[in-house]
Amino acid sequence: MSKVIILRGNSGSGKSTVAKELARTIKHKTVVIEQDYYRVHMFFPLGESRKEVREIMLQNVLYCLKHDYDILWVSIFHKHAADDYLKGFFENHHPQDNYIFNFQTSFAETIRRHQTRPQKNDFGVKDMKEWYKPIELLGYDFEYTIPESNNLAKTVKYIRDISGI
């Protein structure tokens, strides 16, 4: 069965960087499904179609699972929005081989990391402050925490060791 690895955390926490590095090192067929790609590059005007973004992401995840891809699913997945969405996914579509990695990154660290990103000029500290919320655990037994002290190599190794990818 394919594996679903969810990388969740605030903007600038390192989710996308980790997903790209993981994808580069995985031998099995793998796809990165990144919420920001849909939100920023597919739907206009920006910020107007959260429901549609969630629906098309889910359809893409289901298609890839049907074709035996491992999924690296990258999104903020704040608790209030993720509870029913992910619960329904796990119950109805993929009951096993799921892994959630929560990036526990302080606001100061997300700002520092943001300054190293290609999109650093697309939005700034004021925007990120508005979006930032502590990442609450969702309560699954397949949920793990990535501390901000981890570097890229340590985070990738940790995810690979736990998920077996």
N, C-alpha and C positions, 0 to 999 in steps of 0.2 A: 504494500500500500504506500502511496505517496505520503510525504511528510509535509505538514504545514507549520512553518516557523514564523511566528508573528513577532515583529520588532516594533515595540511601542514606546513612545516617549515624546517629549516636547520638541518643538522646532529647534534645530541646532544641537540636539543631543548626540548625534552620530549614527542614527538609524540607517540612513541611506549609504553612508560610507561603509558601514559594516556589511550591509546587504550586498553591495557591489564586490567587496572583498570575498565574502562567502561564496557568491555566485562564481567568481573567478576560480575558486579552488575546489568546487564540488564536481565530482565525476559524473553523477547522475544528471539526467535532464532536469533543469531548474529554470524557474522563471521568477523575476522580481516584479511584484505588483505593488507599486508605490503610489499612495494616495495623491501626493503632490503632482505626479505626472498627469493624472486625470484632472485634478482641480485646476492646475495652472495651464496645461497645454491642450486640453480637450474641450472644456466647457467654458462658454463665454455668455454673459459677462462673468468675470471672476467672482467667486463667492456666492453665486446665485443658485447653485444646483447641488447642494449637499446630498439630498436624497438620491438624485440621479447618479452622482459619483459613487455612493455606496452600492447602488443597485448594479451599475456596470462593473464595478470592481468585483462584486460577488459573482456575477456571470462569468467574468474572466477567470476567477479562481476555480469555479466549477468546471469550466471548459478544460483548463489545464490539468485538474485532477482527473478528469475523464480520460485524458491522454497521458497519464502516468508521469506528470511533472511534479517535482518537489516545488513547494511554493515558499518564497520569502515575501511575506506580506508586511509592508511597511506603512505605518500610519500612527498618528498620535493616539487614537483609540482612547479618548478620555472615558473614564468609568461610566458616566451618565449616558454617553452615546453608545458605548460598547456592550453594555450588559445584555440587552435583548438581542442585538445584532449578532454578537459572537455566540451567545448561548444557542440561538436558533441554528447557526451554522454548525456548531459542534453536534447538536442533537440530531439535526435533519440531514446533514451532508457528510460530515467527517468526524466520527465519534472517537477515533484513536489516532495515534502518531501526530499529535498536536503539541506545540511548544510555544509558550509565550515568554518573551524576554523583555523585561521592563527596564528601560534606561533611566536610572535615578540620577539625574543631572541637575545641579543647582542652576538658578537663573544666571548667576555670574558666569558659570562655566559654559552655558549655552551661548551667551553673548561672545565669550572668548572664541569658542569654536566657530560661531557664525562668521567671524572676521576672516576665517581661513577658507570659506566656501566661495565657489564661483558666483553664487547669487547674493553675495553680501551687499550689493547695491540695490537689490530688488525690494528689500524691506529692511527696517532698522530696529533699533532698541525699543522704540515706542510701540511698534507693531508687536514685537516679540513679548513685551511686558503685558500687553493686552491678551495675548494668546496663552501665556504661560499659566499652567495649573500643576500642582503637585501630581505626580503619577501614582494613583491609588492602585493597590493590588485588586485583581478581579475575583480572587478566591478559588482559582483552579489549582489542582495538585500538580499540574504541568506548567507552572508559572515560576519564573526565575528572575532574579534581580541582577542587573549590570551596574555596578557602582561607577561613579564618575572617575574614580582613580584608575580604572582599567584603561590600558592603551588599546589600540586597534588589534594588535596581534593577540594579546591576552583575551580580548572579547571574542574574537573569531575562534580561537582555540576552545574557549569555554562553551560556546554555542555548539561547535562541532562535537565536543566530548559528550555533552548532554543529549543532543539530538541524534548523534550517530551518523550525521551526514558526512 
